[in-house]
């Protein structure tokens, strides 16, 4: 449930279009709603944080995921599950009507055909190499399903730096940048040296043995000499997208605040 749907429900009750009993039925799971004996759905997370609950697919059975999605779809226009392997989706599509699958991102979702951007600004997502695309696409699809404008720029790693420099317009037009890289993880530092907006670095587990499954790029990004770089966990494209969205949502809220009047800024003497 979003701010808009809650307000619409309350207005409908006030106008007599919805009975108090019907409204109570919609609001009875105010805190959470149990699903079987294995899940408790947090319906009001979007009211508190701006983002609805998302299903983590790994470790759940297809039947559990399907049951959770069917409950969530009654309250949300978009229901998303991450880390869904193709074999799991093959089972889910027989259980959940209208399910869409984003194979590269390993995300399945119940969503409208088109989702308009609800916030100004754009999230630009850059990947160092093609092997980083699953994580980069996880970030891109998450942001798009959450109602943000996304621009993709793939395969612009530092081994061929001219590929990045030839696309500086993407960096310059972005409101927030998500930069995904494995190996040694140098790309976010380079990008941050060119950008005037926040940079969210995402280390991936791509690389030879000494990359230690993403630990090497994680440490590189944490030790970046470029200011303005924030780092999420290894392979956490989803978390990067939510952080980028929160940055844009905060900027949107701040822009709605009225500027202080001249009277507010007048110095009041001790008297």
PATORTOR-980494 format. One record per residue (C-alpha): residue number from 1; x, y, z. Coordinates in Angstrom, 1 decimal. Example, Ala and Ser with C-alpha at 12.3 -4.5 7.8 and 13.67 -1.06 7.14 Angstrom:
PATORTOR-980494
<site num="1" xx="12.3" yy="-4.5" zz="7.8"/>
<site num="2" xx="13.7" yy="-1.1" zz="7.1"/>
END
This chain:
PATORTOR-980494
<site num="1" xx="0.0" yy="0.0" zz="0.0"/>
<site num="2" xx="1.3" yy="3.4" zz="-1.0"/>
<site num="3" xx="0.6" yy="6.9" zz="0.4"/>
<site num="4" xx="-1.8" yy="7.5" zz="-2.6"/>
<site num="5" xx="-3.8" yy="4.3" zz="-2.1"/>
<site num="6" xx="-4.1" yy="4.8" zz="1.6"/>
<site num="7" xx="-5.3" yy="8.4" zz="1.1"/>
<site num="8" xx="-7.7" yy="7.3" zz="-1.6"/>
<site num="9" xx="-9.2" yy="4.7" zz="0.8"/>
<site num="10" xx="-9.6" yy="7.2" zz="3.6"/>
<site num="11" xx="-11.2" yy="9.7" zz="1.2"/>
<site num="12" xx="-13.6" yy="7.0" zz="0.0"/>
<site num="13" xx="-14.7" yy="6.3" zz="3.5"/>
<site num="14" xx="-15.1" yy="10.0" zz="4.3"/>
<site num="15" xx="-17.2" yy="10.4" zz="1.1"/>
<site num="16" xx="-19.4" yy="7.4" zz="1.9"/>
<site num="17" xx="-18.2" yy="5.4" zz="-1.1"/>
<site num="18" xx="-16.6" yy="2.7" zz="1.0"/>
<site num="19" xx="-18.1" yy="1.3" zz="4.2"/>
<site num="20" xx="-16.0" yy="1.3" zz="7.4"/>
<site num="21" xx="-16.3" yy="-2.5" zz="7.4"/>
<site num="22" xx="-14.8" yy="-2.7" zz="3.9"/>
<site num="23" xx="-12.0" yy="-0.4" zz="4.8"/>
<site num="24" xx="-11.3" yy="-2.4" zz="7.9"/>
<site num="25" xx="-11.0" yy="-5.5" zz="5.8"/>
<site num="26" xx="-8.4" yy="-3.8" zz="3.6"/>
<site num="27" xx="-6.5" yy="-2.5" zz="6.6"/>
<site num="28" xx="-6.7" yy="-5.5" zz="9.0"/>
<site num="29" xx="-3.2" yy="-6.6" zz="8.1"/>
<site num="30" xx="-1.8" yy="-3.3" zz="9.1"/>
<site num="31" xx="1.5" yy="-4.6" zz="10.4"/>
<site num="32" xx="2.0" yy="-7.8" zz="8.3"/>
<site num="33" xx="0.1" yy="-10.7" zz="6.9"/>
<site num="34" xx="1.1" yy="-14.3" zz="7.5"/>
<site num="35" xx="1.5" yy="-16.7" zz="4.5"/>
<site num="36" xx="1.3" yy="-20.3" zz="5.7"/>
<site num="37" xx="3.8" yy="-20.9" zz="8.4"/>
<site num="38" xx="6.9" yy="-19.7" zz="6.5"/>
<site num="39" xx="6.4" yy="-15.9" zz="5.7"/>
<site num="40" xx="5.0" yy="-12.7" zz="7.0"/>
<site num="41" xx="4.4" yy="-10.1" zz="4.4"/>
<site num="42" xx="5.2" yy="-6.4" zz="5.3"/>
<site num="43" xx="2.5" yy="-4.6" zz="3.3"/>
<site num="44" xx="3.2" yy="-1.2" zz="4.7"/>
<site num="45" xx="6.9" yy="-1.2" zz="4.0"/>
<site num="46" xx="6.4" yy="1.2" zz="1.1"/>
<site num="47" xx="4.6" yy="3.6" zz="3.4"/>
<site num="48" xx="7.6" yy="3.6" zz="5.8"/>
<site num="49" xx="10.5" yy="3.4" zz="3.3"/>
<site num="50" xx="9.2" yy="4.3" zz="-0.1"/>
<site num="51" xx="9.9" yy="0.8" zz="-1.5"/>
<site num="52" xx="7.7" yy="-2.3" zz="-1.1"/>
<site num="53" xx="8.9" yy="-5.6" zz="0.1"/>
<site num="54" xx="10.7" yy="-7.7" zz="-2.5"/>
<site num="55" xx="11.0" yy="-11.5" zz="-2.4"/>
<site num="56" xx="14.5" yy="-13.0" zz="-2.1"/>
<site num="57" xx="14.2" yy="-16.1" zz="-4.3"/>
<site num="58" xx="17.2" yy="-18.1" zz="-3.2"/>
<site num="59" xx="16.4" yy="-20.7" zz="-0.6"/>
<site num="60" xx="12.7" yy="-20.6" zz="-1.2"/>
<site num="61" xx="10.7" yy="-23.3" zz="-3.0"/>
<site num="62" xx="8.7" yy="-22.3" zz="-6.1"/>
<site num="63" xx="5.5" yy="-23.1" zz="-4.2"/>
<site num="64" xx="6.5" yy="-20.7" zz="-1.4"/>
<site num="65" xx="7.4" yy="-17.9" zz="-3.8"/>
<site num="66" xx="4.2" yy="-18.4" zz="-5.7"/>
<site num="67" xx="2.1" yy="-18.2" zz="-2.5"/>
<site num="68" xx="3.9" yy="-15.0" zz="-1.4"/>
<site num="69" xx="3.5" yy="-13.4" zz="-4.8"/>
<site num="70" xx="-0.3" yy="-14.1" zz="-4.8"/>
<site num="71" xx="-0.7" yy="-12.4" zz="-1.5"/>
<site num="72" xx="1.4" yy="-9.4" zz="-2.4"/>
<site num="73" xx="-0.3" yy="-8.8" zz="-5.7"/>
<site num="74" xx="-3.5" yy="-8.0" zz="-3.8"/>
<site num="75" xx="-1.8" yy="-5.0" zz="-2.3"/>
<site num="76" xx="0.8" yy="-3.9" zz="-4.9"/>
<site num="77" xx="0.8" yy="-3.0" zz="-8.6"/>
<site num="78" xx="4.3" yy="-4.4" zz="-8.9"/>
<site num="79" xx="5.5" yy="-7.6" zz="-7.2"/>
<site num="80" xx="9.1" yy="-8.6" zz="-7.6"/>
<site num="81" xx="11.3" yy="-11.6" zz="-6.8"/>
<site num="82" xx="15.0" yy="-11.6" zz="-7.2"/>
<site num="83" xx="17.6" yy="-14.4" zz="-7.8"/>
<site num="84" xx="15.1" yy="-16.6" zz="-9.7"/>
<site num="85" xx="16.9" yy="-19.2" zz="-11.8"/>
<site num="86" xx="15.4" yy="-20.3" zz="-15.1"/>
<site num="87" xx="14.3" yy="-23.7" zz="-13.8"/>
<site num="88" xx="12.5" yy="-22.0" zz="-10.9"/>
<site num="89" xx="10.7" yy="-19.6" zz="-13.2"/>
<site num="90" xx="9.5" yy="-22.5" zz="-15.4"/>
<site num="91" xx="7.6" yy="-23.8" zz="-12.4"/>
<site num="92" xx="6.5" yy="-20.4" zz="-11.2"/>
<site num="93" xx="4.9" yy="-19.4" zz="-14.5"/>
<site num="94" xx="2.6" yy="-22.4" zz="-14.2"/>
<site num="95" xx="1.5" yy="-21.2" zz="-10.7"/>
<site num="96" xx="1.4" yy="-17.4" zz="-11.1"/>
<site num="97" xx="-0.7" yy="-15.7" zz="-13.8"/>
<site num="98" xx="0.8" yy="-12.8" zz="-15.7"/>
<site num="99" xx="4.4" yy="-13.4" zz="-14.5"/>
<site num="100" xx="7.2" yy="-11.8" zz="-16.4"/>
<site num="101" xx="10.8" yy="-13.0" zz="-16.4"/>
<site num="102" xx="14.0" yy="-10.9" zz="-16.9"/>
<site num="103" xx="16.4" yy="-13.7" zz="-17.5"/>
<site num="104" xx="19.6" yy="-11.7" zz="-17.5"/>
<site num="105" xx="18.7" yy="-10.0" zz="-14.2"/>
<site num="106" xx="17.2" yy="-13.3" zz="-12.8"/>
<site num="107" xx="14.2" yy="-11.3" zz="-11.7"/>
<site num="108" xx="10.5" yy="-12.3" zz="-12.1"/>
<site num="109" xx="7.7" yy="-9.8" zz="-11.6"/>
<site num="110" xx="4.0" yy="-9.1" zz="-11.8"/>
<site num="111" xx="3.9" yy="-5.6" zz="-13.3"/>
<site num="112" xx="2.0" yy="-3.4" zz="-15.7"/>
<site num="113" xx="3.2" yy="-3.5" zz="-19.4"/>
<site num="114" xx="4.7" yy="0.0" zz="-18.9"/>
<site num="115" xx="5.8" yy="1.8" zz="-15.7"/>
<site num="116" xx="6.2" yy="5.5" zz="-15.9"/>
<site num="117" xx="8.9" yy="7.3" zz="-14.0"/>
<site num="118" xx="7.6" yy="8.8" zz="-10.8"/>
<site num="119" xx="10.6" yy="10.9" zz="-9.9"/>
<site num="120" xx="12.8" yy="13.4" zz="-11.8"/>
<site num="121" xx="16.3" yy="12.6" zz="-12.7"/>
<site num="122" xx="18.0" yy="9.5" zz="-14.2"/>
<site num="123" xx="20.0" yy="6.6" zz="-12.8"/>
<site num="124" xx="22.8" yy="5.7" zz="-15.2"/>
<site num="125" xx="24.2" yy="2.2" zz="-14.8"/>
<site num="126" xx="27.6" yy="1.3" zz="-16.1"/>
<site num="127" xx="29.2" yy="-2.1" zz="-16.3"/>
<site num="128" xx="32.9" yy="-2.8" zz="-16.7"/>
<site num="129" xx="32.5" yy="-6.0" zz="-18.7"/>
<site num="130" xx="30.0" yy="-8.3" zz="-20.3"/>
<site num="131" xx="30.4" yy="-10.8" zz="-17.4"/>
<site num="132" xx="29.2" yy="-8.1" zz="-15.0"/>
<site num="133" xx="25.8" yy="-7.8" zz="-16.8"/>
<site num="134" xx="23.7" yy="-10.1" zz="-14.6"/>
<site num="135" xx="24.4" yy="-7.8" zz="-11.6"/>
<site num="136" xx="24.1" yy="-4.6" zz="-13.7"/>
<site num="137" xx="20.8" yy="-5.8" zz="-15.1"/>
<site num="138" xx="19.6" yy="-6.7" zz="-11.6"/>
<site num="139" xx="20.1" yy="-3.0" zz="-10.7"/>
<site num="140" xx="18.6" yy="-1.7" zz="-13.9"/>
<site num="141" xx="15.4" yy="-3.9" zz="-13.8"/>
<site num="142" xx="14.9" yy="-3.2" zz="-10.0"/>
<site num="143" xx="15.2" yy="0.6" zz="-10.6"/>
<site num="144" xx="12.8" yy="0.5" zz="-13.6"/>
<site num="145" xx="10.2" yy="-1.6" zz="-11.8"/>
<site num="146" xx="10.4" yy="0.9" zz="-8.9"/>
<site num="147" xx="9.5" yy="3.7" zz="-11.3"/>
<site num="148" xx="12.8" yy="5.3" zz="-12.0"/>
<site num="149" xx="14.3" yy="6.4" zz="-15.4"/>
<site num="150" xx="17.3" yy="4.2" zz="-16.2"/>
<site num="151" xx="20.1" yy="4.5" zz="-18.8"/>
<site num="152" xx="22.4" yy="1.6" zz="-19.5"/>
<site num="153" xx="26.1" yy="1.7" zz="-20.6"/>
<site num="154" xx="27.7" yy="-1.7" zz="-20.9"/>
<site num="155" xx="31.3" yy="-2.9" zz="-21.4"/>
<site num="156" xx="33.2" yy="0.3" zz="-20.7"/>
<site num="157" xx="35.9" yy="-1.1" zz="-18.4"/>
<site num="158" xx="39.3" yy="0.5" zz="-17.8"/>
<site num="159" xx="41.1" yy="-2.0" zz="-20.0"/>
<site num="160" xx="39.8" yy="0.0" zz="-22.9"/>
<site num="161" xx="39.3" yy="3.4" zz="-21.3"/>
<site num="162" xx="38.4" yy="5.1" zz="-24.6"/>
<site num="163" xx="35.1" yy="3.3" zz="-24.6"/>
<site num="164" xx="34.2" yy="5.1" zz="-21.4"/>
<site num="165" xx="35.5" yy="8.5" zz="-22.5"/>
<site num="166" xx="33.6" yy="8.3" zz="-25.8"/>
<site num="167" xx="30.4" yy="8.1" zz="-23.7"/>
<site num="168" xx="31.1" yy="10.9" zz="-21.2"/>
<site num="169" xx="27.7" yy="12.4" zz="-22.0"/>
<site num="170" xx="26.0" yy="9.5" zz="-20.1"/>
<site num="171" xx="28.0" yy="10.4" zz="-17.0"/>
<site num="172" xx="27.4" yy="14.1" zz="-17.4"/>
<site num="173" xx="23.6" yy="13.6" zz="-17.8"/>
<site num="174" xx="23.1" yy="11.2" zz="-14.8"/>
<site num="175" xx="21.6" yy="12.2" zz="-11.5"/>
<site num="176" xx="23.0" yy="9.1" zz="-9.8"/>
<site num="177" xx="25.6" yy="6.6" zz="-11.2"/>
<site num="178" xx="25.7" yy="2.9" zz="-10.4"/>
<site num="179" xx="29.1" yy="1.4" zz="-11.5"/>
<site num="180" xx="29.4" yy="-2.4" zz="-11.6"/>
<site num="181" xx="32.8" yy="-4.0" zz="-11.9"/>
<site num="182" xx="34.7" yy="-7.2" zz="-11.1"/>
<site num="183" xx="38.4" yy="-8.1" zz="-11.5"/>
<site num="184" xx="40.3" yy="-5.2" zz="-9.7"/>
<site num="185" xx="37.3" yy="-2.9" zz="-9.6"/>
<site num="186" xx="38.9" yy="0.3" zz="-10.8"/>
<site num="187" xx="36.0" yy="1.6" zz="-12.9"/>
<site num="188" xx="34.0" yy="3.4" zz="-10.1"/>
<site num="189" xx="37.1" yy="5.5" zz="-9.1"/>
<site num="190" xx="37.6" yy="6.6" zz="-12.7"/>
<site num="191" xx="33.9" yy="7.4" zz="-13.2"/>
<site num="192" xx="33.8" yy="9.3" zz="-9.9"/>
<site num="193" xx="36.7" yy="11.5" zz="-11.2"/>
<site num="194" xx="34.5" yy="12.6" zz="-14.1"/>
<site num="195" xx="31.1" yy="12.8" zz="-12.3"/>
<site num="196" xx="29.4" yy="15.6" zz="-10.4"/>
<site num="197" xx="26.8" yy="13.3" zz="-8.8"/>
<site num="198" xx="26.8" yy="10.4" zz="-6.3"/>
<site num="199" xx="28.5" yy="7.2" zz="-7.5"/>
<site num="200" xx="27.4" yy="3.8" zz="-6.1"/>
<site num="201" xx="30.0" yy="1.1" zz="-6.7"/>
<site num="202" xx="29.0" yy="-2.5" zz="-7.0"/>
<site num="203" xx="31.8" yy="-5.1" zz="-6.8"/>
<site num="204" xx="31.1" yy="-8.4" zz="-8.6"/>
<site num="205" xx="32.4" yy="-11.9" zz="-8.0"/>
<site num="206" xx="33.9" yy="-11.9" zz="-11.6"/>
<site num="207" xx="37.6" yy="-12.4" zz="-11.8"/>
<site num="208" xx="40.6" yy="-14.8" zz="-11.5"/>
<site num="209" xx="41.5" yy="-16.5" zz="-8.3"/>
<site num="210" xx="43.2" yy="-13.6" zz="-6.6"/>
<site num="211" xx="40.0" yy="-11.6" zz="-6.9"/>
<site num="212" xx="38.7" yy="-13.9" zz="-4.1"/>
<site num="213" xx="35.2" yy="-14.0" zz="-5.4"/>
<site num="214" xx="34.7" yy="-10.2" zz="-5.4"/>
<site num="215" xx="36.7" yy="-9.3" zz="-2.3"/>
<site num="216" xx="39.5" yy="-7.7" zz="-4.3"/>
<site num="217" xx="37.2" yy="-5.2" zz="-6.2"/>
<site num="218" xx="35.3" yy="-4.6" zz="-2.9"/>
<site num="219" xx="38.5" yy="-3.5" zz="-1.2"/>
<site num="220" xx="39.5" yy="-1.4" zz="-4.2"/>
<site num="221" xx="36.2" yy="0.4" zz="-4.2"/>
<site num="222" xx="36.3" yy="1.0" zz="-0.4"/>
<site num="223" xx="39.8" yy="2.4" zz="-0.8"/>
<site num="224" xx="38.9" yy="4.7" zz="-3.7"/>
<site num="225" xx="40.8" yy="8.0" zz="-3.8"/>
<site num="226" xx="37.9" yy="9.6" zz="-5.6"/>
<site num="227" xx="35.4" yy="11.3" zz="-3.2"/>
<site num="228" xx="31.7" yy="10.7" zz="-3.4"/>
<site num="229" xx="31.8" yy="6.9" zz="-3.9"/>
<site num="230" xx="29.6" yy="4.7" zz="-1.8"/>
<site num="231" xx="30.0" yy="0.9" zz="-2.0"/>
<site num="232" xx="27.4" yy="-1.9" zz="-1.6"/>
<site num="233" xx="28.1" yy="-5.5" zz="-1.0"/>
<site num="234" xx="29.5" yy="-8.0" zz="-3.6"/>
<site num="235" xx="27.0" yy="-8.8" zz="-6.4"/>
<site num="236" xx="24.3" yy="-6.6" zz="-4.7"/>
<site num="237" xx="22.8" yy="-4.9" zz="-7.8"/>
<site num="238" xx="19.4" yy="-4.8" zz="-6.0"/>
<site num="239" xx="20.7" yy="-2.9" zz="-3.0"/>
<site num="240" xx="22.5" yy="-0.4" zz="-5.3"/>
<site num="241" xx="19.3" yy="0.3" zz="-7.2"/>
<site num="242" xx="17.3" yy="0.9" zz="-4.0"/>
<site num="243" xx="20.1" yy="3.3" zz="-2.7"/>
<site num="244" xx="20.1" yy="5.2" zz="-6.0"/>
<site num="245" xx="16.3" yy="5.4" zz="-5.8"/>
<site num="246" xx="16.4" yy="6.7" zz="-2.2"/>
<site num="247" xx="18.9" yy="9.4" zz="-3.3"/>
<site num="248" xx="16.5" yy="10.6" zz="-6.0"/>
<site num="249" xx="13.5" yy="10.4" zz="-3.8"/>
<site num="250" xx="15.2" yy="12.5" zz="-1.2"/>
<site num="251" xx="16.2" yy="15.1" zz="-3.8"/>
<site num="252" xx="12.6" yy="15.1" zz="-4.9"/>
<site num="253" xx="11.3" yy="15.7" zz="-1.4"/>
<site num="254" xx="13.9" yy="18.5" zz="-0.8"/>
<site num="255" xx="12.8" yy="20.3" zz="-4.0"/>
<site num="256" xx="9.2" yy="20.4" zz="-2.6"/>
<site num="257" xx="10.3" yy="22.3" zz="0.4"/>
<site num="258" xx="9.6" yy="26.0" zz="0.2"/>
<site num="259" xx="12.6" yy="28.3" zz="0.3"/>
<site num="260" xx="12.9" yy="30.3" zz="3.6"/>
<site num="261" xx="11.5" yy="33.8" zz="3.4"/>
<site num="262" xx="13.6" yy="36.9" zz="3.9"/>
<site num="263" xx="11.9" yy="37.3" zz="7.3"/>
<site num="264" xx="13.2" yy="33.8" zz="8.3"/>
<site num="265" xx="16.7" yy="34.8" zz="7.4"/>
<site num="266" xx="16.6" yy="38.2" zz="9.3"/>
<site num="267" xx="19.1" yy="38.2" zz="12.1"/>
<site num="268" xx="17.4" yy="38.6" zz="15.5"/>
<site num="269" xx="19.6" yy="40.7" zz="17.8"/>
<site num="270" xx="20.1" yy="39.9" zz="21.5"/>
<site num="271" xx="17.9" yy="43.0" zz="22.4"/>
END
